[in-house]
Amino acid sequence: MTHRILVIDDDPKILETCRSVLAPEVNVAGEELQAMADSLFGSQRVAPEEGVGRVRQHFEVTTVNQGLLGLDEAVRANKIGQPFSIAFIDMRMPPGIDGLETAERLVTIDPYIEIVIVTAYSDTSRQNMADQLGDSRFLLLKKPFDPDELTQMAQFLIYRREIDQLNRAYERFVPKEFLKLLSKENILEVQIGDHAEMPMSILFSDIRSFTSLSERLSPAENFRFINSYLGLMGPVIRRNRGIIDKFIGDAIMALFQVEPDDAVRGALEMIRSLRWYNQGRSRAGYSSVRIGIGIHSGNVMLGTIGEHYRMESSVVSDAVNLASRIEMLTKPFKTDLLISEGTYDGLRDPSQYMIRLVDMRKVRGRSLLVRLYEVFDEEYENLRGFKKENLELFELAVKSFHASEFETAQSQFEHLASMGAEDSLVELYLERLKHIAEYGDDAPVDEHF
């Protein structure tokens, strides 16, 4: 692979030297180059043995004598899909923009370009340069410089760029945030069995009735649909400081380390985004899509599992299983978003959200009841208003039911149902009460946990 280098300097001798040193298949021990080096650097160099001075890395070098011309070259390179890997930029280039301004504009054109500031002056500190550029990764090359120093710097930056490209490619499979949680700088440091334990909020989401929906689509249409949906939800999760742990078909598992509020806000934004997405599907003649989201907060063990030739990141914890089961309950509950008591208790201020207690469940393997809450901020206006106005009565009815005060619960839920709002959870509890009246309170009502 030939890497492209951009050199911006108002001194034609520097430009020629850079072309001669960095251009492919040029012998740096040539007589003309030696004479030029002597005149530029004021020293006699010992010619290397034959073949030793040949450049190992192939570079394509573009040279310009002004900053604005360099910016034009960078724009052109990006347009044709052949961006520059490195830019060597002279600090002072009268009468145009100086090297720092050139570098600052250049990284807005190509944020991945490696920057080297070339200067013979020391009146600007490296820290001041970093503050102006907003990046401390750039390198300084002091004039006069040695051609070998130029070559070695270019080779080092190409190596660093390739590592960065490798990391960015792996980030599409293993998020960089995952590496940070394992205290790893890059994917090459990760070993099987690396792990860390920490509190997190786990979010599961799933498309309702995806199987029946996918049966009506061709394989190509299925992939287009799933990728368009995931492409919408991925940025929402990241905006709310979440990490996508994995895609499981149409399902998403995401982790939120900072605070449970991030997970809840992210889930609410996912529901809002889906509403916008469905408007587009409706205009195109497609049916709307609904999702269910479940969130639980607790301690997790995050790490890598697998074997020598195949490993993957994973989160191992009972908290993950509980989050998944909570998401599964959104379907029979006919609600969009359920959270656990662990998540509810971790919220900074639950009153900022529209939340109501909807159930108390025993989970497999646990003796204690798990309280479940519905977050209905993104419910449609009429139903949201009904749920908010009757929140206290609804929660009293739920508590009556779980205290086995079935006659009281029956009266309370029937009163709620008589108000005319189609509240799926009111209907669910009335069905449960009917089931208990027919078969007794020892009969299992439903088995989602």
Secondary structure, 3 states (H helix, E strand, C coil): CCEEEEEECCCHHHHHHHHHHHCCCCECCCHHHHHHHHHHHCCCCCCCCCCCCECCCCEEEEEECCHHHHHHHHHHHHHCCCCCCEEEEECCCCCCCCHHHHHHHHHHHCCCCEEEEEECCCCCCHHHHHHHHCCCCCEEEECCCCHHHHHHHHHHHHHHHHHHHHHHHHHCCCCHHHHHHCCCCCHHHCCCCCEEEEEEEEEEEEECCHHHHHHCCCHHHHHHHHHHHHHHHHHHHHHCCEEEEEEECCEEEEEECCCHHHHHHHHHHHHHHHHHHHHHHHHCCCCCCCEEEEEEEEEEEEEEEEECCEEEEEEECHHHHHHHHHHHHHHHHCCCEEEEHHHHHHCCCHHHCCEEEEEEEECCCCCCEEEEEEECCCCCHHHHHHHHHCHHHHHHHHHHHHCCCHHHHHHHHHHHHCCCCCCHHHHHHHHHHHHHHHHCCCCCCCCCC
